[in-house]
Amino acid sequence: MSAAGRSTSTPVDGRERDVRIRTPSREIDGYLAVPPEGKGRRPAVIVIHEIFGVDGHMRDVARRFAAQGYVAVAPNLFTGEIQSFLTPENIRYAFQAFAQAPPDLRRDPSKFAAFTASQPPERRPILEAFGKVSNPTVQAGFAQDLLAVARYLRSLPEVDPTRIGSVGFCFGGAMSARLATVDPDLRAAVIFYGQNPPLDDVPKIRASVLGLYGGEDVGITATVPQLADAMAKAGRSFAYQVYPGAKHAFFNDTRESNYDAASADDAWRRLLAFYASTL
């Protein structure tokens, strides 16, 4: 990636802190990064994490946005019990198990439950945690959490409340799209290799949407034309880019097996141009 997008180029003059954000049903942890002092209110971005939660990479992405002049907050939707199950070791196991499972497993709750029940007892809590965060009802609750995060941002003195966007990665990409279905004031939503929102909810979207996908991430990318068609029928703005040869999580420069520097660099440029035109 270019210097603007590398994890080595992220200082924001120390204007960063951990925060707690009240949602309709609970409090969640978050990480806030604010640009260096300047006049006027800034646009803001909600950075929504991968399955790993708000790890070092997500904090770094928030700092990258702050370095570009955006107030950025990375909320941890897994605050509490779920985070205790989704450790790096457990996630590695789950990924290995999913590699041998049907590709639509995580989009079908009944298939997921049957697959989990077939696994050894000691492994079931790990897969159940994955199943929980993939469950449509649970994700609808997460969307309400994110709506509260957007309202939190709008309350900050540094933020222009009319210029809020979101970006999410993998699980977070799906949640970025879901947020757009429940927040009519969201201006822009970016999906990095995340599943489509419920297509019946697409007409509720008012934000402009940008999708960025890996060509080798077939389970996700194959469904993108369905979203494009639903957005077009609803008269909504949706642009997307599929990077040939790029894998899932191609933007994550802490995962050497998936990271694709050329695709990540181009996606970062597209993302910044998208926000410049929408926020």
DRENMIKE-399070 format. One line per 10 residues: number of its first residue (from 1); for each residue x, z, y of C-alpha. Coordinates in Angstrom, 2 decimals, decimal comma, always signed. Each point is the difference from the previous one (the first is absolute). Example, Ala and Ser with C-alpha at 12.3 -4.5 7.8 and 13.67 -1.06 7.14 Angstrom:
BEGIN
1	+12,30:+7,80:-4,50 ~ +1,37:-0,66:+3,44
This chain:
BEGIN
1	+0,00:+0,00:+0,00 ~ +1,01:-0,34:+3,60 ~ +1,38:+3,00:+1,87 ~ -3,46:+0,76:+1,37 ~ -1,37:+0,42:-3,50 ~ +2,83:+1,68:-1,90 ~ -0,19:+3,66:-0,88 ~ +3,34:+0,46:+1,77 ~ -1,50:-0,89:+3,37 ~ -2,71:+2,57:+0,56
11	+0,88:+2,69:+2,59 ~ -2,74:+0,94:+2,45 ~ +1,94:+2,57:+2,04 ~ -1,23:+2,85:-2,16 ~ -3,65:-0,47:+0,98 ~ -1,38:+0,52:-3,48 ~ -1,71:+2,91:-1,73 ~ -2,16:+1,05:-2,92 ~ -3,66:+0,49:+0,88 ~ -3,24:+1,22:-1,59
21	-3,13:-2,08:+0,50 ~ -3,55:+1,26:-0,50 ~ -2,29:-2,40:-1,90 ~ -3,69:+0,44:-0,88 ~ +0,80:+1,88:-3,23 ~ +3,55:+1,37:+0,28 ~ +3,30:+0,06:+1,87 ~ +2,70:-2,49:-0,92 ~ +3,70:-0,15:+0,73 ~ +1,43:-2,72:+2,18
31	+3,19:-1,20:+1,64 ~ -0,11:-1,07:+3,65 ~ +2,61:-2,17:+1,74 ~ -0,27:-0,61:+3,76 ~ +1,99:-2,57:+2,04 ~ +2,51:+1,14:+2,59 ~ -1,51:+1,17:+3,27 ~ -1,64:-2,70:+2,06 ~ -2,81:-0,50:+2,44 ~ -3,55:-0,58:-1,18
41	-1,75:+0,35:-3,29 ~ +1,22:-1,84:-3,07 ~ -1,70:-1,87:-2,82 ~ +0,05:+1,90:-3,28 ~ +0,31:-0,81:-3,71 ~ -1,18:+1,89:-3,08 ~ +2,61:-0,48:-2,73 ~ -1,63:+0,44:-3,42 ~ +2,23:+0,85:-2,92 ~ +0,61:-1,43:-3,43
51	-0,76:+1,96:-3,17 ~ +3,12:+2,07:+0,74 ~ -1,62:+1,77:+2,95 ~ +1,71:+0,54:+3,35 ~ +3,54:-0,29:-1,28 ~ +3,19:-0,85:+1,88 ~ -0,86:-3,69:+0,05 ~ -3,41:+0,55:+1,62 ~ +1,52:+2,31:+2,61 ~ +2,59:-2,65:+0,70
61	-2,66:-2,68:+0,45 ~ -1,78:+2,28:+2,51 ~ +3,27:+0,35:+1,92 ~ +0,46:-3,78:-0,02 ~ -3,33:-0,35:+1,77 ~ +0,91:+2,72:+2,50 ~ +3,22:-1,87:+0,74 ~ -2,20:-3,03:+0,80 ~ -2,11:+1,99:+2,48 ~ -2,90:+1,10:-2,21
71	-1,14:+3,55:-0,65 ~ -0,06:+0,18:-3,80 ~ -1,51:+2,53:-2,37 ~ +0,39:+0,02:-3,79 ~ -2,77:+2,16:-1,49 ~ +0,37:+1,33:-3,53 ~ -3,29:-0,76:-1,74 ~ +1,32:+1,73:-3,11 ~ +0,39:+3,37:+1,73 ~ -0,69:+2,66:-2,63
81	-0,31:-0,23:-3,77 ~ +0,37:-3,76:-0,38 ~ +3,47:+0,07:+1,57 ~ +1,19:+2,53:-2,59 ~ -0,76:-2,48:-2,80 ~ +1,38:-3,08:+1,74 ~ +3,67:+0,88:-0,27 ~ +2,55:-2,84:-0,24 ~ +0,51:+0,71:-3,71 ~ -3,72:-0,04:-0,74
91	-0,49:-3,17:+2,02 ~ +2,74:-1,73:-1,99 ~ -1,77:+0,95:-3,21 ~ -3,34:-1,24:+1,28 ~ +1,49:-3,33:+1,06 ~ +1,46:-0,43:-3,48 ~ -3,39:+0,72:-1,55 ~ -1,79:-2,40:+2,34 ~ +2,46:-2,77:-0,84 ~ -1,49:-0,03:-3,52
101	-3,62:+0,29:+1,15 ~ -2,54:-2,69:+1,03 ~ +0,69:-1,31:+3,53 ~ -3,46:+0,98:+1,29 ~ +0,27:+3,56:-1,30 ~ +0,24:+1,73:+3,37 ~ -2,93:-1,98:+1,40 ~ -2,35:+1,09:-2,81 ~ -0,65:+3,79:-0,19 ~ -1,49:-0,19:-3,52
111	+3,00:-1,90:-1,39 ~ +2,34:+2,40:+1,76 ~ -1,74:+3,03:-1,52 ~ +0,21:-1,53:-3,48 ~ +3,68:-0,82:+0,45 ~ +0,77:+3,53:+1,20 ~ -1,83:+1,52:-2,97 ~ +2,19:-2,07:-2,36 ~ +3,21:+1,54:+1,34 ~ +1,73:+3,18:-1,26
121	-1,62:+3,19:+1,43 ~ +3,04:+0,98:+2,07 ~ -0,10:-3,33:+1,82 ~ -3,70:-0,06:+0,81 ~ +0,14:+2,14:+3,19 ~ +2,48:-2,47:+1,49 ~ -2,20:-2,99:-0,74 ~ -3,09:+1,89:+1,11 ~ +1,67:+0,52:+3,39 ~ +0,57:-3,76:+0,22
131	-3,57:-0,62:-1,04 ~ -1,28:+2,39:+2,62 ~ +1,76:-1,71:+2,91 ~ -1,23:-3,39:-1,28 ~ -3,61:+1,14:-0,36 ~ -2,29:-1,76:+2,52 ~ -1,84:+3,22:+0,88 ~ +3,25:+1,86:+0,63 ~ +1,35:-2,88:+2,06 ~ -3,17:+0,08:+2,10
141	+0,86:+3,64:+0,75 ~ +3,56:-0,96:+0,87 ~ -1,42:-2,58:+2,44 ~ -1,85:+2,81:+1,77 ~ +3,25:+1,97:+0,14 ~ +1,65:-3,00:+1,64 ~ -2,86:-0,30:+2,47 ~ +0,77:+3,60:+1,00 ~ +3,67:-0,96:+0,36 ~ -1,00:-2,83:+2,35
151	-2,01:+2,47:+2,06 ~ +2,98:+2,36:+0,04 ~ +2,18:-2,78:+1,40 ~ -2,60:-0,83:+2,64 ~ +0,15:+3,63:+1,16 ~ +3,75:-0,03:+0,67 ~ +1,09:-0,30:+3,65 ~ +2,68:-2,55:-0,96 ~ -2,50:-2,38:-1,60 ~ -2,24:-2,68:+1,45
161	-3,17:+0,75:-2,00 ~ -1,15:-3,62:+0,19 ~ +3,11:-1,34:-1,78 ~ +0,16:+1,42:-3,53 ~ +1,17:-1,93:-3,05 ~ +0,83:+0,74:-3,62 ~ +2,47:-1,17:-2,60 ~ +0,18:+0,98:-3,65 ~ +2,10:-0,73:-3,05 ~ -1,29:-0,38:-3,58
171	-2,57:+2,84:-0,28 ~ +0,32:+0,29:+3,78 ~ -0,63:-3,72:+0,43 ~ -3,36:+0,41:-1,70 ~ -0,71:+3,01:+2,21 ~ +0,95:-1,89:+3,18 ~ -2,68:-2,53:-0,90 ~ -2,51:+2,74:-0,82 ~ +0,65:+1,68:+3,34 ~ -0,92:-3,26:+1,71
181	-3,40:+0,16:-1,71 ~ -0,84:+3,45:+1,43 ~ +1,64:-0,04:+3,45 ~ -1,67:-2,54:+2,29 ~ +2,52:+0,81:+2,74 ~ +3,09:-0,81:-2,09 ~ +1,69:-2,99:+1,62 ~ +2,33:-1,19:-2,74 ~ +0,57:+0,67:-3,71 ~ +2,97:-1,13:-2,10
191	-0,08:-0,12:-3,79 ~ +3,31:-0,03:-1,86 ~ -0,74:-0,95:-3,64 ~ -3,14:+2,15:-0,17 ~ -3,26:-0,60:-1,81 ~ -2,97:-1,48:+1,85 ~ -2,58:+2,30:+1,56 ~ -3,50:-0,15:-1,50 ~ -1,06:-3,51:+0,94 ~ -3,52:+1,17:+0,84
201	+1,57:+2,07:+2,80 ~ +1,90:-2,88:+1,58 ~ -2,74:-0,73:+2,60 ~ +0,59:+3,51:+1,37 ~ +3,56:-0,90:+0,98 ~ +0,64:-0,57:+3,71 ~ +3,81:+0,13:-0,08 ~ +2,23:-3,03:-0,40 ~ +1,64:+0,15:-3,44 ~ +3,40:-1,20:-1,22
211	+0,94:-0,09:-3,68 ~ +3,56:-0,19:-1,34 ~ +0,44:-0,54:-3,74 ~ +2,60:-0,72:-2,67 ~ -0,42:-3,16:-2,02 ~ +1,05:+1,78:-3,20 ~ -2,55:+2,78:+0,57 ~ -2,68:-2,00:-1,80 ~ -2,46:+2,83:-0,60 ~ -0,34:+0,47:+3,78
221	+0,70:-3,45:+1,38 ~ -2,48:-1,80:-2,25 ~ -2,88:+1,83:+1,69 ~ +1,00:-0,82:+3,59 ~ -2,02:-3,25:+0,19 ~ -3,12:+2,08:-0,68 ~ +0,75:+2,14:+3,04 ~ +0,79:-3,06:+2,10 ~ -3,33:-1,56:-0,97 ~ -1,95:+3,20:+0,75
231	+1,72:+0,40:+3,37 ~ -0,71:-3,64:+0,92 ~ -3,67:+0,31:-0,96 ~ -0,26:+3,15:+2,13 ~ +1,72:-1,70:+2,93 ~ +2,93:+2,41:-0,08 ~ +3,66:-0,68:+0,77 ~ +2,26:+0,01:-3,07 ~ +3,44:-1,56:-0,30 ~ +2,27:+0,46:-2,98
241	+3,36:-0,96:-1,38 ~ +1,06:-0,13:-3,66 ~ +3,78:+0,07:-0,54 ~ +1,04:-2,12:-3,01 ~ +2,24:+1,90:-2,38 ~ -0,60:+3,37:+1,67 ~ -1,12:+2,93:-2,15 ~ -2,38:+2,84:+0,70 ~ +1,51:+2,43:+2,56 ~ +2,37:-2,67:+1,30
251	+0,14:+1,77:+3,39 ~ +1,28:+3,31:-1,38 ~ +3,76:-0,04:+0,54 ~ +0,42:+3,20:-2,04 ~ -1,11:-1,77:-3,21 ~ +2,81:-2,39:-0,84 ~ -1,85:-1,59:-2,93 ~ -2,87:-1,12:+2,25 ~ +1,46:-0,36:+3,49 ~ +0,28:-3,57:+1,29
261	+1,96:-0,07:+3,26 ~ -1,05:-3,47:+1,16 ~ -3,70:+0,61:-0,67 ~ +0,12:+3,49:+1,54 ~ +1,73:-1,29:+3,11 ~ -2,56:-2,77:+0,47 ~ -2,90:+2,41:-0,65 ~ +1,34:+2,42:+2,61 ~ +0,18:-2,78:+2,59 ~ -3,53:-1,14:-0,83
271	-1,28:+3,56:+0,19 ~ +1,54:+0,64:+3,41 ~ -1,34:-3,31:+1,34 ~ -3,44:+0,87:-1,38 ~ -0,01:+3,39:+1,71 ~ +1,30:-1,53:+3,23 ~ -3,04:-2,29:+0,06 ~ -2,59:+2,57:-1,11 ~ +1,18:+3,35:+1,35
